[in-house]
Amino acid sequence: MKRILFALLGASLVYALAGCTGGSTDSTSSSSSSSSASATDPGGKKLRIGMVFDSGGRGDKSFNDSAYAGLEKAQKELGVEIQTVDSKAEKDYSINLTTLAEQKFDVIFAIGITQGEALTAVAPKFPDVKFAIVDATVEAPNVRSLLFSEEEGSYLAGYAAGLATKANKIGFVGGKKIPLIEKFEAGYKAGAMAANPKVEMLPSKYTESWDDTQLGKESAKSLFNAGADIVYHAAGRCGVGVIAAAKEAGKLAIGVDSNQDDQAPGFVLTSMIKRVDESVFQTIKDIKDGSFTAGSKVYDLASNGVGLSDFKNSKDKIGEDNLKKLEAVKADIVAKKITVPTKL
């Protein structure tokens, strides 16, 4: 399969949308189509875009919300019609993908690695429908896999934590313990150790959930109580609890996927932003331009597919000299002078 590194477009815009649609009796839909008629495919047909969220759902202020921001941007800038479906459980994925495919949407997005098995089964049944999946590789002639170098952005997050920690103890909260999330953990630890060999990374906590905010909070609290003063999360909606725990403890969290710095200003050191929004937007634009290709597209540090937020609420905690060090480390990763591990 082709692996293509390419530059990203600008930041996503927030644009209001409301409505509802049916997915299955076991899942709930969160929004429905409505837009201008300006976006058409090369055959002149108005473009209709579908999206199936994972069980973490929209409103996670992270991964799913970033995907939806890309959809909204396409609705505003390209004039496409959109329809989204929430999934209450993993068993809903196949039903929801099939429901949209039967309606012959121009492209259907499966948000999250946990939809990989469902899409592998559904895509061959609808060879004339195009699909895209985030964070999973599905090999089919009508599927684009949107992948990210999370370990590279996480290395920078860890480097920042190593520079900013006062306790020389840091922690990590993951969602499900799968290779994807272990990439975040491995990059984070490597970056922290490179910045500060004295730093100790406490045993990581895995919630085995994407949406239990209380469990995320309890996991972070246990790390703070064990002496960590900075905790990074890659846990979907559970991360809302991690950030809340940091604020309560007077410590620091590191956000993920979306810019979460403003969830608790002054208590989020930075966020490891993963441009799911732009991967969605660019895929829709490719459909509009008639240039959609199947295969893997990889979004890395060099293409600004991953990276850190701008420390707007925490410059006093990181310092200008350390920000310059982070820029130098970023340049070294892009230049392949630093090889970032994907496993501990």
NUFI-744379 format. One line per 10 residues: their letters; for each residue x, y, z of N, C-alpha, C. Coordinates in Angstrom, 2 decimals. Last residue first. Layout:
A> X Y Z X Y Z X Y Z  ...
This chain:
LKTPVTIKKA> 7.69 0.50 24.13 8.54 0.70 25.31 9.71 -0.27 25.27  7.43 1.50 20.70 7.17 0.54 21.77 8.11 0.83 22.93  8.30 3.32 18.97 6.84 3.10 18.98 6.43 2.09 20.04  10.87 5.83 19.32 10.35 4.46 19.45 8.83 4.43 19.42  12.27 7.99 16.94 11.36 7.88 18.08 10.80 6.45 18.15  15.37 9.09 16.18 14.41 8.05 15.84 13.54 7.77 17.07  16.73 12.06 15.15 16.19 11.36 16.30 15.18 10.33 15.78  17.25 12.84 12.65 18.40 12.73 13.54 18.01 12.03 14.84  15.26 13.36 10.86 15.59 11.96 11.11 16.87 11.79 11.93  14.32 15.89 10.67 15.53 15.59 9.90 16.01 14.15 10.08
VIDAKVAELK> 12.28 15.76 12.53 11.93 15.92 11.12 13.12 15.54 10.23  13.86 15.64 14.84 12.96 14.52 14.49 12.62 14.57 13.01  15.13 18.11 14.74 15.93 16.90 14.68 15.08 15.67 14.34  12.98 19.86 15.03 13.76 19.89 13.79 14.59 18.62 13.64  12.25 19.21 17.67 11.32 18.98 16.56 12.07 18.92 15.24  14.50 20.17 18.98 14.21 18.73 19.01 13.25 18.37 17.88  14.18 22.90 18.53 15.38 22.21 18.03 15.16 20.70 17.98  11.80 23.40 19.87 11.86 23.62 18.43 13.06 22.91 17.81  12.64 22.83 22.48 11.60 22.01 21.85 11.61 22.17 20.33  14.41 24.92 22.91 14.91 23.55 22.91 13.92 22.61 22.22
KLNDEGIKDK> 12.62 27.04 22.93 13.62 26.96 21.86 14.21 25.56 21.77  11.31 26.45 25.28 10.55 26.44 24.03 11.49 26.36 22.83  13.36 26.90 27.09 12.91 25.52 26.85 12.05 25.41 25.59  13.49 29.68 26.99 14.66 28.88 26.61 14.26 27.44 26.30  10.94 30.44 27.94 11.31 30.69 26.55 12.50 29.86 26.10  9.00 28.21 30.01 10.09 29.15 29.81 10.52 29.26 28.35  7.05 26.65 31.33 8.01 26.01 30.44 9.22 26.91 30.17  5.46 28.24 32.87 5.84 26.94 33.43 6.88 26.23 32.58  4.86 30.43 31.41 5.60 30.64 32.65 6.08 29.33 33.25  3.30 29.39 29.41 4.67 29.80 29.07 5.51 30.03 30.31
SNKFDSLGVG> 0.70 28.51 29.56 1.70 27.89 30.43 3.13 28.28 30.09  -1.20 29.22 27.75 -1.55 29.40 29.17 -0.44 28.95 30.12  -0.01 28.64 25.31 -0.46 30.00 25.55 -0.80 30.26 27.01  1.34 26.52 24.10 1.67 26.85 25.49 1.11 28.23 25.89  0.44 25.74 21.56 1.39 26.86 21.67 1.73 27.31 23.08  0.56 22.13 21.08 -0.12 23.43 21.11 0.89 24.50 21.50  2.66 20.01 19.06 2.22 20.56 20.33 1.44 21.85 20.13  1.78 17.46 16.61 2.61 18.52 17.18 2.02 19.03 18.47  1.04 16.03 13.40 1.05 15.96 14.86 1.94 17.09 15.36  1.19 17.02 10.88 0.07 16.15 11.19 -0.07 15.89 12.68
NSALDYVKSG> 3.21 18.48 9.80 2.36 19.13 10.81 1.10 18.32 11.10  4.89 16.97 8.35 3.74 17.53 7.63 2.79 18.28 8.55  6.68 16.14 10.29 7.18 16.93 9.17 6.05 17.61 8.41  5.14 14.53 11.94 5.61 15.81 12.45 6.06 16.71 11.30  2.56 13.08 9.79 3.64 13.04 10.77 4.05 14.44 11.20  0.23 11.07 8.42 0.38 12.45 8.90 1.41 12.45 10.03  -0.15 9.05 5.65 0.47 9.18 6.97 0.72 10.65 7.29  -2.48 7.14 4.06 -1.88 8.48 4.11 -1.42 8.71 5.54  -2.84 4.14 2.29 -2.53 4.81 3.56 -1.95 6.19 3.34  -5.58 3.45 -0.01 -4.24 3.28 0.54 -4.06 4.07 1.82
ATFSGDKIDK> -7.23 5.18 -2.73 -7.20 4.28 -1.59 -5.76 4.14 -1.11  -7.75 8.57 -3.62 -7.06 7.30 -3.82 -7.17 6.48 -2.56  -9.42 11.25 -5.18 -9.39 10.29 -4.07 -8.62 9.04 -4.49  -9.79 13.27 -6.97 -8.42 12.76 -6.80 -8.30 11.77 -5.64  -12.01 14.86 -7.40 -11.84 13.66 -8.21 -10.48 13.02 -8.08  -12.51 16.93 -5.74 -11.62 17.20 -6.87 -11.44 16.00 -7.80  -14.13 15.70 -3.81 -14.66 16.81 -4.60 -13.84 17.04 -5.87  -12.26 13.93 -2.73 -13.48 13.42 -3.36 -14.05 14.48 -4.30  -10.46 15.77 -1.68 -10.02 14.87 -2.74 -11.21 14.26 -3.48  -12.06 16.87 0.31 -11.62 17.72 -0.81 -11.14 16.86 -1.98
ITQFVSEDVR> -12.23 14.68 2.01 -13.45 15.19 1.35 -13.09 16.05 0.15  -9.55 14.56 2.80 -10.16 13.42 2.11 -11.42 13.86 1.37  -9.25 16.99 4.10 -8.50 16.75 2.87 -9.06 15.57 2.09  -10.94 16.63 6.34 -11.21 17.68 5.35 -10.51 17.38 4.03  -9.64 14.51 7.67 -11.02 14.38 7.21 -11.30 15.39 6.10  -7.22 15.67 8.24 -7.23 14.44 7.45 -8.63 14.18 6.90  -8.00 17.82 9.82 -7.50 18.09 8.48 -7.43 16.83 7.61  -8.84 16.43 12.15 -9.75 17.34 11.43 -9.28 17.57 10.00  -6.62 15.14 13.07 -7.70 14.32 12.51 -8.63 15.20 11.68  -3.96 16.02 13.91 -4.84 16.73 12.99 -5.81 15.81 12.27
KIMSTLVFGP> -3.34 16.16 17.21 -3.34 15.20 16.12 -4.38 15.68 15.12  -1.44 17.72 19.66 -2.52 17.84 18.69 -2.30 16.88 17.53  -0.91 17.50 22.81 -0.34 16.87 21.63 -1.46 16.79 20.59  -0.86 20.48 24.70 -1.65 19.38 24.13 -0.91 18.82 22.93  0.47 21.57 27.87 0.34 21.67 26.42 -0.58 20.55 25.98  -0.29 21.78 30.59 1.01 22.28 30.12 0.98 22.54 28.62  -3.00 22.82 32.20 -2.66 21.98 31.06 -1.37 22.55 30.48  -3.44 24.72 34.01 -3.25 23.37 34.55 -3.05 22.34 33.43  -3.87 27.04 32.67 -2.85 27.07 33.70 -2.57 25.71 34.31  -7.25 26.29 32.06 -6.11 27.18 31.80 -5.14 27.24 32.97
AQDDQNSDVG> -8.67 23.74 31.25 -8.29 24.15 32.61 -7.06 25.04 32.46  -9.28 23.85 28.60 -10.20 23.13 29.49 -9.93 23.46 30.95  -7.39 25.03 27.01 -8.37 25.91 27.64 -9.39 25.17 28.51  -5.90 22.92 25.93 -5.28 23.84 26.87 -6.29 24.68 27.64  -6.51 21.06 24.07 -7.28 21.01 25.32 -6.78 22.00 26.35  -6.73 20.61 20.81 -6.11 21.56 21.74 -6.98 21.65 22.98  -7.03 17.02 20.30 -7.43 18.41 20.09 -6.65 19.31 21.04  -4.89 14.99 21.07 -5.73 14.99 19.86 -6.20 16.39 19.48  -4.55 15.85 24.56 -4.25 15.03 23.38 -5.31 15.22 22.29  -2.78 17.49 27.34 -3.94 17.06 26.56 -3.53 16.30 25.31
IALKGAEKAA> -1.30 16.99 30.35 -0.99 17.23 28.94 -2.14 16.64 28.14  -1.63 18.63 33.54 -1.97 17.58 32.59 -1.40 17.96 31.23  -0.22 19.46 36.69 -0.33 19.71 35.26 -0.75 18.45 34.50  -1.72 20.44 39.85 -0.62 19.89 39.06 -0.89 20.16 37.57  -3.72 20.84 41.66 -2.78 21.93 41.45 -1.55 21.47 40.68  -5.65 18.97 41.88 -4.40 18.71 42.61 -3.41 19.87 42.51  -7.63 19.97 40.23 -7.92 19.79 41.65 -6.65 19.63 42.47  -6.29 19.88 37.76 -6.73 21.16 38.32 -6.97 21.04 39.81  -5.94 17.13 37.45 -4.78 18.02 37.51 -5.15 19.36 38.15  -8.58 16.26 37.30 -7.75 15.84 38.43 -6.53 16.73 38.58
AIVGVGCRGA> -9.34 17.37 34.85 -10.02 17.80 36.08 -9.19 17.44 37.31  -7.72 15.87 33.16 -7.50 17.31 33.27 -8.16 17.87 34.53  -8.88 13.36 33.54 -7.46 13.56 33.83 -7.18 15.04 34.05  -11.48 13.74 32.60 -11.26 13.48 34.02 -9.82 13.69 34.43  -10.92 14.02 29.93 -11.60 15.13 30.61 -11.41 14.98 32.12  -9.95 11.53 29.23 -9.00 12.61 29.47 -9.61 13.83 30.10  -12.08 9.99 28.55 -11.52 9.80 29.89 -10.56 10.93 30.25  -12.43 10.48 25.86 -13.22 11.28 26.80 -12.74 11.11 28.24  -9.13 9.39 25.12 -10.43 9.84 24.66 -11.12 10.71 25.68  -6.58 8.97 26.11 -7.67 8.14 26.63 -9.05 8.63 26.21
AHYVIDAGAN> -3.85 9.73 26.80 -4.31 9.37 25.45 -5.46 8.41 25.68  -2.27 12.21 28.89 -3.30 11.19 28.63 -3.49 10.97 27.15  0.22 12.91 31.28 -0.20 12.95 29.89 -1.28 11.90 29.68  0.89 14.70 34.14 0.30 13.46 33.61 -0.22 13.73 32.20  3.12 15.91 36.53 2.62 16.07 35.16 2.10 14.72 34.68  3.94 15.18 38.98 3.39 16.54 38.88 2.92 16.86 37.46  3.72 12.25 41.00 3.84 12.87 39.67 3.31 14.29 39.71  3.18 11.10 43.47 4.28 12.05 43.35 4.47 12.69 42.00  0.95 9.66 43.89 2.21 8.92 43.96 3.42 9.81 43.70  -1.04 11.44 43.38 -0.82 11.06 44.78 0.49 10.30 44.96
FLSKASEKGL> -0.89 11.41 40.60 -0.53 12.63 41.33 -0.22 12.31 42.79  -1.82 8.79 40.19 -0.47 9.17 39.76 0.00 10.45 40.46  -4.38 8.96 41.20 -3.46 8.00 41.80 -2.02 8.31 41.41  -5.48 10.88 39.50 -5.31 11.19 40.92 -4.31 10.23 41.57  -5.66 9.43 37.11 -4.72 10.55 37.22 -4.45 10.90 38.68  -7.64 7.60 37.83 -6.33 7.12 37.38 -5.28 8.22 37.51  -9.80 9.26 38.39 -9.22 8.44 39.46 -7.83 7.94 39.09  -10.27 10.33 35.82 -9.92 11.20 36.94 -9.24 10.42 38.06  -10.99 8.06 34.38 -9.83 8.84 33.98 -9.34 9.73 35.11  -13.28 7.41 35.78 -12.15 6.49 35.83 -10.87 7.19 35.39
QTDDWSETYK> -14.83 9.57 35.04 -14.51 9.38 36.44 -13.33 8.45 36.60  -15.16 9.23 32.29 -14.39 10.37 32.79 -13.98 10.21 34.25  -15.17 6.84 30.16 -15.45 6.92 31.60 -14.59 8.04 32.20  -14.53 6.43 27.46 -15.55 7.42 27.80 -15.87 7.56 29.28  -12.88 4.40 26.73 -12.67 5.69 26.05 -13.57 6.78 26.60  -11.14 2.00 28.75 -12.37 2.70 28.37 -11.98 3.96 27.62  -8.96 1.15 30.08 -9.69 0.18 29.25 -11.07 0.71 28.88  -7.25 2.81 31.44 -8.65 2.78 31.88 -9.43 1.65 31.22  -4.05 2.36 32.62 -4.93 2.17 31.47 -6.36 1.99 31.96  -1.23 4.03 33.81 -2.59 3.59 34.12 -3.38 3.48 32.81
SPLMEVKPNA> 2.26 3.25 34.19 1.13 3.86 33.50 -0.20 3.25 33.94  4.49 3.84 36.83 3.74 2.84 36.05 2.46 3.44 35.48  6.23 7.01 36.32 5.52 6.06 37.16 4.79 5.03 36.28  9.27 7.89 35.25 7.91 7.74 34.76 7.25 6.63 35.57  11.51 10.19 36.50 10.96 8.84 36.68 9.54 8.83 36.14  14.35 12.04 35.40 12.90 11.89 35.53 12.51 10.42 35.67  16.97 12.38 34.90 16.60 12.13 36.30 15.12 11.83 36.46  17.31 13.08 32.25 17.62 11.70 32.64 17.24 11.36 34.08  15.46 14.95 30.40 15.80 14.96 31.81 16.07 13.53 32.28  15.10 14.61 27.69 15.17 15.97 28.23 15.74 16.00 29.63
AMAGAKYGAE> 14.99 11.86 27.45 15.98 12.61 26.69 16.18 14.01 27.24  12.83 11.23 29.05 14.15 10.78 29.47 15.26 11.51 28.72  10.76 12.38 27.52 11.02 12.85 28.88 12.42 12.47 29.34  10.90 10.87 25.15 11.14 12.31 25.14 11.48 12.85 26.50  10.23 8.30 26.10 11.53 8.55 25.46 11.87 10.03 25.45  7.62 8.69 27.06 8.70 8.30 27.97 10.06 8.61 27.38  6.31 9.39 24.63 6.30 10.28 25.81 7.45 9.96 26.75  6.62 7.12 23.04 7.20 8.40 22.63 7.33 9.36 23.78  5.16 5.25 24.60 6.58 5.05 24.30 7.26 6.35 23.90  2.54 6.33 24.65 3.28 6.08 25.89 4.78 5.99 25.63
FKEILPIKKG> 1.85 6.32 21.93 1.84 7.57 22.70 2.75 7.42 23.93  2.02 3.56 21.44 2.88 4.49 20.70 2.97 5.83 21.42  -0.03 2.55 22.96 1.34 2.32 23.45 2.35 3.16 22.67  -2.14 3.07 21.33 -1.97 3.92 22.52 -0.58 3.72 23.12  -1.69 1.07 19.33 -1.84 2.48 18.99 -1.55 3.37 20.19  -1.67 -1.42 20.72 -0.44 -0.86 20.16 -0.54 0.61 19.80  -3.67 -0.94 23.72 -3.49 -1.48 22.38 -2.24 -0.83 21.78  -5.41 -0.61 26.25 -3.99 -0.96 26.09 -3.81 -1.71 24.78  -7.56 2.20 26.02 -7.37 0.76 25.92 -5.90 0.46 25.62  -6.12 4.90 27.29 -7.45 4.31 27.20 -7.30 2.80 27.18
GVFGIKNAKT> -3.62 5.94 29.72 -4.07 5.50 28.41 -5.50 5.00 28.45  -1.76 8.24 31.37 -3.04 7.54 31.43 -3.46 7.22 30.00  1.35 8.69 32.94 0.62 8.54 31.68 -0.66 7.76 31.94  3.59 10.94 34.76 2.73 9.78 34.57 2.01 9.81 33.24  6.67 11.79 36.51 5.59 12.07 35.58 4.77 10.80 35.39  8.99 13.39 38.54 8.09 12.24 38.41 6.94 12.64 37.50  10.38 15.64 39.21 11.09 14.59 38.47 10.31 13.27 38.45  9.09 17.76 40.24 9.20 16.59 41.10 10.07 15.50 40.50  8.97 19.54 38.23 9.72 19.95 39.42 9.98 18.75 40.33  8.96 19.45 34.69 8.69 18.79 35.97 9.57 19.35 37.09
ALGAAYGALY> 9.77 20.59 32.28 8.92 21.37 33.18 8.73 20.75 34.55  11.32 18.78 30.82 11.85 20.11 31.10 11.08 20.83 32.20  9.61 16.60 30.67 10.92 16.45 31.30 11.56 17.77 31.66  7.51 17.74 29.22 7.29 17.32 30.61 8.61 17.17 31.35  8.76 18.12 26.76 8.25 19.28 27.51 8.04 18.93 28.97  9.22 15.46 26.13 10.36 16.37 26.27 9.95 17.61 27.06  6.60 14.55 25.90 7.45 14.04 26.96 8.66 14.94 27.20  5.85 15.98 23.62 5.10 16.16 24.88 5.93 15.69 26.06  7.67 14.93 21.78 7.74 16.35 22.13 7.01 16.63 23.43  6.68 12.33 21.76 8.08 12.57 22.16 8.25 14.03 22.57
SGEEESFLLS> 4.19 12.74 20.68 4.28 12.36 22.09 5.70 12.52 22.63  4.79 13.23 18.02 4.21 14.30 18.82 4.32 14.02 20.30  5.82 10.62 17.51 6.64 11.81 17.31 6.10 12.99 18.11  3.75 8.83 17.98 4.94 8.74 18.82 5.81 9.99 18.69  1.89 9.28 15.98 1.61 9.78 17.33 2.84 9.78 18.23  1.68 9.68 13.04 2.90 9.34 13.79 2.77 9.90 15.20  -1.34 8.29 11.67 -0.59 9.39 12.29 0.66 8.85 12.99  -3.58 7.64 8.89 -2.69 7.23 9.96 -1.84 8.40 10.44  -6.28 6.63 7.27 -5.69 7.89 7.74 -4.90 7.60 9.01  -6.90 4.77 4.46 -6.52 4.67 5.87 -5.77 5.93 6.27
RVNPAEVTAD> -9.54 4.45 2.23 -8.34 5.22 2.56 -8.11 5.12 4.07  -11.01 2.00 0.20 -10.78 2.49 1.57 -9.47 3.27 1.65  -11.42 0.51 -2.04 -12.31 1.65 -1.83 -12.15 2.26 -0.45  -9.76 -1.69 -2.08 -9.63 -0.70 -3.15 -10.51 0.52 -3.01  -8.32 -2.31 1.14 -9.42 -2.52 0.20 -9.33 -1.42 -0.86  -7.14 -2.73 4.14 -6.67 -2.88 2.78 -7.84 -3.28 1.87  -7.01 -0.60 6.71 -7.94 -1.53 6.07 -7.57 -1.59 4.60  -5.53 0.40 9.55 -5.22 0.07 8.16 -6.22 -0.97 7.68  -6.58 3.12 11.63 -6.51 1.69 11.33 -6.16 1.51 9.86  -6.90 5.86 12.02 -6.08 5.10 12.97 -6.06 3.59 12.74
VIAFKVDPFK> -9.90 6.27 10.36 -8.85 6.94 11.12 -8.21 5.94 12.07  -10.94 5.48 7.09 -10.89 5.12 8.51 -9.70 5.78 9.16  -13.24 5.94 4.49 -11.96 6.34 5.09 -12.03 5.97 6.56  -14.75 4.76 1.42 -14.66 4.82 2.87 -13.30 5.40 3.27  -17.03 4.85 -1.30 -15.69 5.11 -0.76 -15.76 5.26 0.75  -18.88 2.45 -3.05 -18.87 3.46 -1.99 -17.45 3.62 -1.48  -18.75 0.33 -4.73 -18.93 1.65 -5.35 -18.98 2.79 -4.34  -18.62 -1.94 -3.15 -17.42 -1.54 -3.90 -17.53 -0.17 -4.55  -19.75 -3.06 -0.61 -20.19 -1.82 -1.27 -19.01 -1.26 -2.09  -18.57 -5.22 0.49 -19.98 -5.38 0.11 -20.49 -4.18 -0.68
PAVATLAEGQ> -16.06 -4.39 1.33 -16.17 -5.19 0.11 -17.61 -5.38 -0.38  -16.78 -2.90 3.79 -16.31 -2.24 2.56 -16.43 -3.10 1.30  -17.43 -4.68 5.95 -18.47 -3.92 5.23 -18.00 -3.42 3.87  -15.11 -5.86 7.00 -16.22 -6.71 6.56 -17.20 -5.96 5.67  -13.55 -3.68 7.57 -12.97 -4.74 6.75 -14.06 -5.65 6.20  -15.22 -2.35 9.34 -15.05 -1.80 8.00 -14.44 -2.84 7.05  -14.97 -4.01 11.63 -16.27 -3.80 11.00 -16.12 -3.31 9.56  -12.23 -3.76 12.20 -12.80 -5.07 11.87 -14.13 -4.92 11.15  -12.01 -0.95 12.73 -11.27 -1.61 11.67 -11.87 -2.94 11.24  -13.04 0.44 14.80 -13.95 0.15 13.70 -13.27 -0.61 12.56
TIGIAFIVDF> -11.02 0.98 16.54 -11.92 -0.10 16.92 -12.96 -0.41 15.84  -9.75 3.23 15.57 -9.16 1.93 15.29 -10.12 0.79 15.58  -11.86 5.86 14.29 -11.24 5.09 15.35 -10.83 3.68 14.96  -14.52 6.47 12.41 -13.62 7.18 13.31 -13.12 6.25 14.40  -15.07 6.14 9.14 -15.12 5.33 10.35 -14.08 5.91 11.30  -16.81 7.99 6.72 -15.68 7.94 7.65 -16.00 7.04 8.84  -17.68 7.66 3.43 -18.12 7.39 4.80 -16.88 7.23 5.66  -18.60 9.42 0.53 -17.53 8.85 1.35 -18.07 8.73 2.77  -21.12 9.56 -0.62 -19.93 9.64 -1.46 -18.68 9.15 -0.74  -23.68 7.19 0.28 -22.91 8.41 0.54 -21.64 8.38 -0.30
KQEALTTLNI> -25.75 5.19 -0.06 -24.83 5.59 -1.13 -24.21 6.98 -0.92  -27.25 3.98 1.78 -27.77 5.27 1.31 -26.84 5.90 0.28  -25.67 1.87 2.43 -26.89 1.57 1.67 -27.53 2.84 1.12  -23.81 3.18 4.03 -23.40 2.69 2.72 -24.62 2.38 1.84  -25.29 3.66 6.35 -24.86 4.79 5.52 -24.47 4.33 4.12  -25.66 0.97 7.19 -26.80 1.86 6.99 -26.44 3.04 6.10  -23.02 0.06 7.51 -23.88 -0.52 6.47 -25.06 0.39 6.16  -22.21 1.56 9.71 -21.50 1.71 8.44 -22.36 1.19 7.29  -24.04 0.57 11.62 -24.03 1.98 11.26 -23.33 2.24 9.93  -23.40 -2.16 11.77 -24.76 -1.74 11.42 -24.75 -0.30 10.92
SYDKEAKSDV> -20.71 -2.04 12.59 -21.06 -2.66 11.32 -22.44 -2.22 10.85  -20.97 -0.71 15.14 -20.18 -0.17 14.04 -20.61 -0.73 12.69  -22.26 -1.84 17.31 -23.03 -0.97 16.42 -22.28 -0.56 15.16  -20.49 -3.13 18.91 -21.36 -3.96 18.08 -22.18 -3.14 17.09  -19.35 -1.16 20.46 -18.62 -1.62 19.29 -19.49 -2.48 18.37  -21.94 1.23 21.31 -21.05 0.11 21.62 -20.40 -0.36 20.32  -23.16 3.48 20.34 -23.15 3.28 21.79 -22.16 2.19 22.20  -22.19 5.75 17.97 -22.24 4.32 18.27 -22.15 4.12 19.77  -23.72 8.29 15.97 -23.01 7.88 17.18 -23.17 6.38 17.37  -23.39 9.55 12.77 -24.03 8.53 13.59 -23.14 8.22 14.79
TQIEVGLEKQ> -24.06 12.26 10.50 -23.22 11.54 11.46 -24.05 10.58 12.28  -23.88 13.82 7.40 -24.71 13.05 8.31 -23.80 12.25 9.22  -23.82 16.65 5.18 -23.19 15.73 6.13 -24.24 15.01 6.97  -23.11 18.08 2.02 -24.11 17.63 2.98 -23.47 16.61 3.91  -20.70 20.70 1.35 -21.18 19.33 1.29 -22.33 19.11 2.27  -19.31 23.14 0.99 -20.74 23.07 0.77 -21.30 21.67 0.67  -16.74 23.77 1.57 -16.97 23.02 0.33 -18.45 22.82 0.03  -16.85 25.21 3.94 -15.98 25.68 2.86 -16.25 25.00 1.52  -18.82 23.94 5.58 -18.79 25.39 5.40 -18.03 25.80 4.15  -18.28 21.22 5.35 -19.63 21.71 5.13 -19.62 23.20 4.84
AKELGAYASD> -15.61 21.16 6.06 -15.99 20.79 4.69 -17.40 21.27 4.37  -15.88 21.84 8.74 -15.12 22.71 7.86 -15.47 22.43 6.39  -17.31 19.66 9.68 -17.94 20.98 9.68 -17.22 21.94 8.75  -15.30 17.72 9.41 -16.55 17.58 8.69 -17.27 18.92 8.58  -13.42 18.65 11.23 -13.07 18.55 9.82 -14.29 18.43 8.93  -14.91 18.38 13.56 -14.50 19.72 13.14 -14.09 19.73 11.67  -15.08 15.63 13.76 -16.29 16.38 13.43 -15.96 17.80 12.99  -12.47 15.04 14.52 -13.00 14.51 13.26 -14.22 15.32 12.82  -12.46 16.31 17.01 -11.55 16.77 15.96 -12.03 16.29 14.60  -14.30 14.79 18.41 -14.61 16.20 18.14 -13.70 16.76 17.05
NFSKDGRGGS> -12.90 12.38 18.60 -14.13 12.45 17.82 -14.49 13.89 17.47  -10.63 13.31 20.23 -10.51 12.61 18.95 -11.75 12.74 18.06  -11.84 15.80 22.16 -10.59 15.17 21.76 -10.73 14.61 20.35  -14.20 16.25 23.39 -13.22 17.34 23.41 -11.84 16.83 22.98  -16.27 14.53 23.17 -15.13 14.07 23.98 -14.05 15.13 24.12  -18.32 15.14 21.55 -18.35 15.77 22.86 -17.21 15.32 23.73  -19.08 12.01 20.02 -18.87 13.44 19.92 -19.08 14.08 21.29  -17.62 8.89 21.26 -18.65 9.81 20.80 -18.24 11.27 20.72  -16.62 6.46 22.06 -16.34 7.65 22.88 -17.27 8.78 22.53  -17.23 4.65 20.09 -18.07 4.64 21.29 -17.78 5.80 22.22
DFVMGIRLKK> -16.80 6.60 17.04 -16.58 5.43 17.89 -17.37 5.60 19.18  -19.06 7.71 14.43 -18.15 7.94 15.55 -17.91 6.64 16.31  -19.27 7.83 11.06 -19.64 6.99 12.19 -18.61 7.20 13.29  -20.41 9.96 8.54 -19.38 9.72 9.55 -19.96 8.90 10.69  -20.80 10.92 5.08 -21.25 10.28 6.30 -20.10 10.04 7.26  -21.65 13.31 2.68 -20.57 12.75 3.49 -21.15 12.16 4.78  -22.38 13.99 -0.60 -22.98 13.62 0.68 -21.94 12.83 1.46  -22.29 16.40 -3.18 -21.57 15.45 -2.33 -22.27 15.24 -1.00  -24.31 16.50 -6.08 -23.99 17.10 -4.78 -23.36 16.04 -3.87  -22.86 15.72 -9.22 -23.76 15.36 -8.14 -23.33 16.02 -6.84
GGPDTASASS> -21.05 16.05 -11.29 -22.04 17.10 -11.06 -23.02 16.81 -9.94  -18.97 14.32 -11.59 -20.16 14.07 -12.39 -21.27 15.07 -12.17  -17.10 15.11 -9.70 -16.82 15.42 -11.10 -18.02 15.17 -12.02  -19.41 16.27 -7.13 -18.34 15.42 -7.61 -18.11 15.72 -9.08  -19.87 19.52 -5.62 -20.33 18.40 -6.42 -19.14 17.55 -6.81  -20.85 22.06 -3.59 -19.87 21.00 -3.74 -20.48 19.84 -4.50  -23.06 23.78 -3.45 -21.91 24.18 -4.25 -20.93 23.05 -4.49  -25.41 23.78 -2.06 -25.28 22.81 -3.14 -24.02 23.04 -3.97  -25.03 24.01 1.53 -25.24 24.56 0.21 -25.00 23.50 -0.84  -26.60 21.68 3.82 -25.54 22.58 3.39 -25.89 23.15 2.04
SSSSSSTSDT> -27.25 19.05 5.85 -27.79 20.35 5.45 -26.63 21.24 5.06  -27.90 15.97 7.57 -27.37 16.74 6.47 -28.06 18.07 6.27  -27.48 15.60 11.17 -27.99 15.24 9.85 -27.56 16.26 8.83  -26.38 13.97 14.20 -26.63 15.11 13.35 -27.00 14.66 11.97  -26.36 11.66 15.74 -26.20 12.93 16.41 -26.41 14.13 15.52  -28.07 8.61 16.38 -27.44 9.53 15.45 -27.41 10.91 16.06  -27.41 5.79 18.36 -28.14 7.03 18.18 -27.38 7.92 17.23  -28.07 2.26 18.37 -27.17 3.41 18.31 -28.00 4.64 18.08  -29.81 0.21 18.19 -28.87 0.18 19.31 -27.90 1.34 19.30  -31.20 0.53 15.91 -31.97 0.65 17.14 -31.06 0.66 18.35
SGGTCGALAY> -29.19 2.67 13.88 -29.73 1.37 14.23 -30.48 1.54 15.52  -29.52 5.28 12.73 -28.41 4.41 12.40 -28.81 2.97 12.65  -31.39 8.14 11.65 -31.37 6.79 12.21 -30.14 6.03 11.80  -30.73 11.52 12.70 -30.99 10.51 11.68 -30.88 9.15 12.30  -31.06 15.08 13.30 -30.91 13.70 13.72 -31.24 12.77 12.58  -29.70 18.37 14.13 -30.57 17.46 13.42 -30.39 16.06 13.93  -27.24 20.96 13.51 -28.19 20.24 14.34 -29.02 19.34 13.47  -24.30 22.91 13.82 -25.08 21.96 13.05 -26.05 21.26 13.99  -21.91 25.59 13.52 -23.03 24.95 14.19 -23.80 24.05 13.25  -18.48 25.22 13.36 -19.66 25.68 12.63 -20.87 24.92 13.12
VLSAGLLAFL> -15.15 26.06 13.73 -16.33 25.51 14.37 -17.56 26.08 13.72  -12.48 25.16 11.55 -13.39 26.14 12.10 -14.56 25.43 12.75  -9.05 24.03 11.67 -10.47 23.82 11.45 -11.29 24.90 12.13  -6.16 25.57 10.10 -6.90 25.08 11.26 -8.39 24.98 10.96  -5.00 24.61 6.78 -5.12 25.43 7.98 -6.01 24.83 9.03  -3.56 21.49 5.64 -4.12 22.81 5.41 -4.26 23.54 6.74  -0.44 19.68 5.53 -1.82 19.90 5.94 -2.26 21.31 5.63  1.54 17.72 3.28 1.31 18.86 4.16 -0.16 19.06 4.41  2.14 14.17 3.43 1.81 15.40 2.74 1.40 16.46 3.73  3.26 11.01 2.63 3.37 12.09 3.59 3.04 13.38 2.88
IRKM> 1.87 7.93 1.99 2.12 9.25 1.43 2.18 10.26 2.56  2.21 4.75 1.04 2.27 5.56 2.26 2.73 6.93 1.83  0.35 2.28 -0.63 1.12 3.52 -0.69 1.10 4.21 0.66  0.83 -1.20 0.00 0.00 0.00 0.00 0.87 1.25 0.00
